[in-house]
Amino acid sequence: MGNYDFDKRIDRHNTASVKWGLNRVIFGTDDVLPMWVADMDFEPPHEVTEALKEQLNHGIYGYTYIPESVADAIQLWVKKRHDWDIQASWILYSPGVVPSIGVAIHAFTQPGDKVLIQSPVYTPFFKTIEQNDRVVVNSPLILKGNRYEIDFADFEEKLKEGAKLFVLCNPHNPSGRSWSESELRKIADLCIQYNCLIVSDEIHSDLMFKPSRHIPIVSLDEKYQDHIITFVAPSKTFNLAGLQASAAIIPNTELRKAFKTTQGKLGFFHLNIFGVTAMEAAYRHGEPWLEELIAYVKENIDITTDFIERELPELTVMQPDGTYLLWIDCRNLGLSDEEIKENLIKKGKLGLEPGPKYGPGGEGFVRMNLACTRETLMDGLDRLKKAFS
């Protein structure tokens, strides 16, 4: 038994939790078990909570700058976890990765420009591009042997058509696929060839299952530093999404200046005092907690895989390289996406993410969040079985 109790049940009702408090809004009823949005039902590392208490107990919450020690903590973290050497001067801050993607779109493209993505992929990629009057250009991933692959012929064709910016999701959400070194090099080389800036969302990068590992795309070659912006955050890693703190790592001086200038134009001022505190404490002290978390989540994935193979053989689990999200193929049920959704909500009383939400290629899939207690997981699996029995 480890030092952290991930079986501890914490009631999140009446805490303004999106996951637990909006069932009626999201699913039309209050009686579903929510296993959809990507946050965890676990307390963060003790050191984070204690740092926040200390800040709270100080009693004054005035204007706050971000001390150099935060950048130092990020540098140490990415070096230890991903063997990535970065400079403190490369780091800018943002309340979140999605806001950072929005800033990048404003800073490096114009209305009407094409922005490339690879579906199925995280829903806000589509929305952030479209709501900023840019054009979504999609190079869909190919499903081969229950694993996504990149169609590089199509990817290059889309670059030839004039995409100005490519939003990479690494590790991939919703599938948990970690892109290999050869794939990442090919992506980077093609984007450089066609003068397309890469924005790499690496928010799930700390949640990897051995022997899989995360490779920051920009770390592979010094020449990539002039063409890639990387976004990271402690929010998924340590369950801190509500504190809204992330970092943009931008080696190129001109790109960094343009990003920061655009942040100013859009009114971004600073992170809040608690986000700053939690970010540093998590990166400095959270690794032992994270190692135990990853082991617990991997067990949840194994239990779920075994259960589905035994009880719901019509479904297929895509094994993730990382993340606490499971992408489940329901196409052999012979049901429409609306029928899948209705069965889950009305028969199973289970709230999952519908695959079509992730764009073309998501049809017939659902995404299930397994960052929960074992008790909640078993309840969810029983509901999943009821939904399709």
C-alpha positions in Angstrom: 0.0 0.0 0.0 1.3 3.4 -0.9 1.4 6.7 1.0 -1.7 8.2 -0.7 -5.3 7.0 -0.4 -6.9 7.2 -3.9 -9.8 5.0 -2.6 -10.9 7.9 -0.4 -14.4 8.9 -1.4 -14.9 12.7 -1.5 -18.4 14.0 -2.0 -18.1 16.7 -4.7 -21.8 17.6 -4.9 -22.7 21.2 -4.0 -19.1 22.4 -4.6 -19.7 24.1 -8.0 -18.1 21.1 -9.7 -18.7 21.0 -13.4 -18.4 17.2 -13.4 -20.7 16.6 -10.4 -23.0 19.6 -10.3 -24.2 20.0 -13.9 -25.8 16.6 -14.6 -29.2 18.1 -15.5 -27.6 20.7 -17.8 -25.3 18.2 -19.6 -27.4 15.0 -19.6 -31.0 16.2 -18.9 -31.3 14.4 -15.6 -29.7 14.4 -12.1 -29.4 10.6 -11.7 -26.4 9.8 -13.9 -22.9 8.9 -12.7 -20.6 11.5 -14.3 -17.5 10.0 -15.9 -17.0 12.5 -18.6 -15.1 15.8 -18.1 -11.3 15.4 -17.6 -10.7 16.2 -14.0 -10.1 13.7 -11.1 -12.0 12.8 -8.0 -8.7 12.8 -6.0 -7.2 15.3 -3.6 -4.0 16.9 -4.9 -0.6 16.3 -3.3 -0.6 17.2 0.4 2.1 19.8 -0.2 -0.1 21.7 -2.6 -2.9 21.9 -0.1 -0.5 23.0 2.6 1.0 25.7 0.4 -2.5 27.0 -0.4 -3.5 27.0 3.2 -0.4 29.0 4.1 -1.2 31.5 1.4 -4.8 31.7 2.5 -3.9 32.1 6.1 -1.7 35.1 5.3 -5.0 37.0 4.9 -4.0 39.5 2.2 -4.6 38.8 -1.5 -3.3 41.8 -3.2 -1.6 42.2 -6.6 0.9 39.4 -7.1 3.9 38.9 -9.4 5.1 35.4 -10.4 8.4 34.8 -8.7 11.4 33.4 -10.5 11.1 30.3 -8.4 8.1 29.2 -10.4 10.0 29.1 -13.7 12.8 27.3 -11.8 10.3 24.6 -10.7 9.0 24.2 -14.2 12.6 23.9 -15.6 13.4 21.2 -13.0 10.2 19.3 -13.7 10.4 19.1 -17.5 14.1 18.1 -17.2 13.4 15.3 -14.8 10.2 14.0 -16.4 11.0 14.6 -20.0 14.7 15.2 -20.3 14.0 18.6 -21.8 16.4 21.5 -21.1 14.6 24.8 -21.2 15.6 28.4 -20.2 13.6 30.4 -17.7 13.3 33.2 -20.2 11.3 31.0 -22.5 8.4 30.7 -20.1 5.3 32.8 -20.2 2.1 32.2 -18.2 -1.5 31.8 -19.0 -4.7 30.8 -17.1 -5.0 27.7 -19.3 -3.9 25.9 -22.4 -7.1 26.7 -24.3 -6.7 30.4 -23.7 -3.1 30.0 -24.9 -4.3 28.4 -28.1 -6.6 31.4 -28.6 -3.7 33.8 -28.1 -1.6 31.9 -30.5 -4.3 32.0 -33.2 -4.6 35.8 -32.7 -0.9 36.3 -32.7 0.2 34.2 -35.6 -2.8 34.1 -38.0 -5.3 36.4 -39.6 -9.1 36.0 -40.0 -9.7 33.6 -42.8 -6.4 31.8 -42.4 -6.3 28.0 -42.3 -5.5 26.2 -39.0 -4.7 22.5 -39.2 -5.9 19.8 -36.7 -6.2 16.0 -36.6 -9.5 14.6 -35.7 -10.9 13.0 -33.6 -9.4 15.6 -31.2 -10.2 17.7 -28.2 -13.3 19.7 -28.9 -12.0 23.3 -28.0 -9.6 23.0 -30.9 -12.5 23.3 -33.3 -14.3 26.0 -31.4 -11.3 28.2 -30.7 -10.4 28.2 -34.4 -13.9 28.9 -35.6 -14.8 31.5 -33.0 -11.8 33.5 -34.1 -12.9 33.5 -37.7 -10.2 31.1 -38.9 -10.8 28.1 -41.1 -10.5 24.6 -39.6 -8.5 22.3 -41.9 -8.7 18.7 -40.8 -6.2 15.8 -41.5 -8.1 12.9 -39.9 -6.2 10.3 -38.1 -6.4 6.7 -39.4 -7.5 3.8 -37.2 -5.1 0.9 -37.8 -5.3 -2.2 -35.5 -7.1 -0.3 -32.8 -4.5 2.5 -32.8 -4.4 5.9 -34.4 -1.8 6.6 -37.1 -1.1 9.9 -39.0 -1.9 10.0 -42.7 1.2 11.8 -43.6 0.3 12.1 -47.3 -2.9 13.8 -46.4 -1.1 15.9 -43.7 1.4 17.2 -46.3 -1.4 17.9 -48.7 -3.2 20.1 -46.1 0.0 21.9 -45.5 0.5 22.5 -49.2 -3.0 24.1 -49.2 -1.6 26.9 -47.0 -2.3 26.1 -43.3 -0.6 28.8 -41.3 -0.7 27.0 -37.9 -1.0 23.4 -36.8 -2.4 22.5 -33.3 -0.8 19.2 -32.2 -2.3 17.2 -29.4 0.5 15.2 -27.7 -0.4 13.0 -25.9 -3.6 12.7 -28.0 -6.9 13.4 -26.4 -9.2 11.4 -26.6 -7.2 8.2 -27.3 -4.2 8.6 -25.0 -1.8 8.0 -28.0 1.7 9.2 -27.5 3.4 10.1 -30.7 6.8 8.5 -31.4 10.0 10.3 -32.1 9.9 9.5 -35.8 6.3 10.7 -36.1 7.1 13.9 -34.3 10.2 14.6 -36.4 8.2 14.1 -39.6 5.5 16.5 -38.4 8.1 19.1 -37.5 10.0 18.8 -40.7 6.9 19.0 -42.9 5.6 22.0 -41.0 9.0 23.8 -41.4 9.0 22.9 -45.1 5.6 24.5 -45.6 6.1 27.4 -43.1 3.4 26.3 -40.7 3.9 27.2 -37.0 3.3 24.3 -34.6 1.4 24.9 -31.4 1.8 21.8 -29.2 -0.8 21.0 -26.5 1.1 18.8 -24.0 -1.2 19.1 -21.0 -1.5 15.4 -20.5 2.3 14.8 -20.9 3.0 13.9 -17.3 0.4 11.0 -17.2 2.3 8.3 -19.0 2.3 4.6 -18.5 5.7 2.8 -18.7 7.3 1.8 -21.1 5.6 4.6 -23.0 7.2 8.0 -22.6 6.3 11.6 -23.6 8.6 13.4 -26.1 8.2 17.2 -26.3 8.3 17.8 -30.0 10.5 20.9 -29.7 13.1 19.0 -27.7 14.1 16.8 -30.7 16.2 19.3 -32.6 17.5 22.8 -31.9 16.3 23.9 -35.3 12.7 23.3 -34.2 12.9 26.0 -31.5 12.1 28.7 -34.1 8.9 26.9 -35.2 7.2 25.4 -32.2 5.3 26.8 -29.1 4.6 24.3 -26.3 1.8 24.5 -23.7 2.0 22.7 -20.4 0.1 22.9 -17.1 -0.2 21.2 -13.7 -4.0 21.1 -14.1 -4.5 17.6 -15.5 -1.4 16.2 -13.7 -2.3 17.2 -10.2 -6.1 17.9 -10.5 -5.7 21.7 -10.3 -7.9 22.8 -13.2 -10.0 25.2 -11.0 -6.9 27.2 -10.1 -6.2 28.2 -13.7 -2.5 28.2 -14.2 -0.4 27.1 -17.2 2.8 27.9 -19.0 3.7 28.6 -22.6 7.3 27.6 -23.4 8.5 29.6 -26.4 12.3 29.5 -27.2 12.2 31.9 -30.1 12.4 35.5 -29.0 10.2 37.0 -31.7 7.5 34.4 -31.3 7.6 34.9 -27.5 7.4 38.7 -27.9 4.4 38.4 -30.3 2.6 36.0 -28.0 3.1 38.3 -25.0 2.1 41.4 -26.9 -1.1 39.6 -28.0 -1.8 38.6 -24.4 -1.6 42.3 -23.5 -4.0 43.3 -26.3 -6.5 40.7 -25.1 -6.3 42.0 -21.5 -4.4 39.2 -19.8 -2.7 40.5 -16.7 -1.5 37.8 -14.4 -2.2 34.4 -12.8 -4.1 34.5 -9.6 -2.2 34.2 -6.3 -3.5 30.7 -5.6 -2.7 29.4 -9.1 0.9 30.6 -8.7 1.3 29.0 -5.3 -0.2 25.6 -6.4 1.8 25.5 -9.6 5.1 25.8 -7.8 4.2 23.5 -5.0 3.0 20.8 -7.4 6.0 20.8 -9.6 8.4 20.9 -6.7 6.8 18.3 -4.4 4.2 16.4 -6.4 6.2 13.6 -8.0 5.8 10.9 -5.4 2.0 11.5 -5.4 2.0 11.4 -9.2 3.9 8.1 -9.4 1.3 6.5 -7.2 -1.6 8.1 -9.1 -0.3 6.7 -12.4 -0.2 3.2 -10.9 -3.7 3.5 -9.6 -5.1 4.8 -12.8 -3.3 2.1 -14.8 -5.1 -0.5 -12.5 -8.4 1.2 -13.3 -7.7 0.9 -17.0 -6.7 -2.8 -16.7 -9.9 -3.5 -14.6 -12.0 -1.7 -17.2 -10.4 -3.5 -20.1 -10.9 -6.9 -18.5 -14.5 -6.1 -17.6 -15.4 -5.0 -21.1 -13.7 -8.0 -22.7 -15.6 -10.3 -20.4 -19.0 -8.6 -20.1 -19.3 -6.4 -23.2 -17.3 -8.1 -25.9 -19.1 -6.0 -28.6 -17.1 -3.0 -27.3 -13.4 -2.4 -27.9 -11.0 -0.5 -25.6 -8.2 1.5 -27.2 -5.2 1.0 -24.9 -3.8 4.4 -24.0 -0.1 5.2 -23.7 -1.0 7.8 -21.1 -3.8 10.0 -19.6 -6.7 8.8 -17.4 -9.1 8.8 -20.4 -10.4 5.7 -22.2 -11.6 5.8 -25.8 -14.1 3.0 -26.3 -15.3 1.8 -29.7 -19.0 1.0 -29.6 -19.5 0.6 -33.4 -20.1 -3.2 -33.2 -23.3 -2.5 -31.2 -24.9 -1.4 -34.5 -26.4 1.7 -32.7 -26.4 5.3 -33.9 -24.6 7.8 -31.7 -27.9 9.1 -30.5 -28.9 5.6 -29.5 -25.6 5.1 -27.7 -26.1 8.3 -25.8 -29.7 7.5 -24.9 -28.8 4.0 -23.7 -26.1 5.3 -21.5 -28.2 8.0 -19.9 -31.6 6.3 -19.7 -30.7 2.7 -19.2 -27.3 2.8 -17.6 -27.6 6.2 -15.8 -24.0 6.9 -16.9 -22.6 10.1 -18.2 -19.8 9.7 -20.8 -18.4 12.0 -23.5 -20.0 11.2 -26.9 -17.4 10.5 -29.7 -18.9 12.9 -32.3 -17.9 15.7 -30.0 -14.3 15.1 -31.1 -15.1 15.6 -34.8 -14.9 13.3 -37.8 -13.7 9.9 -36.8 -15.3 10.1 -33.4 -18.6 8.5 -34.5 -19.4 5.3 -32.7 -17.0 6.0 -29.8 -17.3 7.3 -26.2 -14.7 8.7 -23.9 -14.7 7.5 -20.2 -12.8 9.2 -17.4 -11.2 6.7 -15.1 -9.6 9.1 -12.6 -11.9 8.0 -9.9 -12.0 5.7 -6.9 -12.3 2.0 -7.4 -15.8 2.1 -5.9 -16.9 4.7 -8.4 -15.3 2.7 -11.2 -17.1 -0.5 -10.4 -20.4 1.4 -10.2 -19.6 2.9 -13.6 -18.8 -0.4 -15.1 -22.1 -1.9 -13.8 -23.9 1.0 -15.4 -22.1 0.6 -18.7 -23.2 -3.1 -18.8 -26.8 -2.2 -18.0 -26.7 0.4 -20.8 -25.9 -2.2 -23.4 -27.6 -5.3 -22.1 
